[in-house]
Amino acid sequence: MLAIEIVPAEQVERAATIFHRDGFVAISGALTPEQLRKAQAGAQRVIKQQTDADPKRKGNRGSFRYSFDQQIHEPEWQMLVDLPAVLPILSKIWGSEDYAGTGAGGDYSLPGAQMQVLHSDIPDFFRDPYGLVTYRDVPAPFIVVNYMMVEFTRENGAIRFVPGTQRSRASIPTLEEEPQWMRDSIVCAPAGTAVIRDVRCWHGGTANTSAQTRPMTSAGYTAPWFRFGKGEVPRSVLEKMSPTARRLCRYYVSEE
């Protein structure tokens, strides 16, 4: 298990320092008890919808492993976009409040899910023909804030992170190549913990050997200087969100 410091949400400076060092930081107090209960209920509802439609448990991220996909149309995910405990940390990390919300989703694994290969969540967007500059050479372009809906343990498929790899140009190892210390870099923390992560940081799910589903919801944000992809937030949904959430999501609006 990876020894991590879980930082109270009000310790903004400390949280940003750890994020820049490790590529991720665990935060307590991001969700109130009522917000956690609401998020858990939403996660369970969508899990039931997705798994009822997949009786053979093929998953959409491998057997017994699922992405929630874009859930910004659901109120439990809209709530995550503008949490007052999280936004000051993002502002400190980027030195600006002009970052943008891309939507909300997350993932979950069912009992029986196997170890997931280490990966990064964004490709190199520079494509420098001289090979001198890569996306690893700049500050965090894209941050995802994950929210643990249950206690994450070694048994129920907690995520493993390899600290400091957000800037690494090394090749990400395959499962066969991965050293044991990376396999053991598992982040275990209580339900309600938020993990603010640079999506370039190497990470992957672990085997769920428990009898419990392991859900993790999320909201995503791009840096003030970075935009990507298409609009994921329907305008009809945006109009129902708070003024802060509308400002955050303004660059990723879909007219559908």
Protein Blocks (a to p, Z undefined) as FASTA:
>chain_A
ZZdddddfklmmlmmmmmmmnopacdehkacfklmmmmmmmmmmmmmmmmmmmmnonojn
bghiacebjaklpmklmmmmmgfklmmmmmmmnopakbccebdcdddddehiacdddddf
bdcfklpaklmacfklpccfbdcddddfbdcdfknopacddehilmpcbdcddfklpcfk
lmmmcccddehiacdddfkbgcdddddfbfbdcdddddddddfkbcedjdfbdfklmmmm
cfklmmmmmmmccfZZ
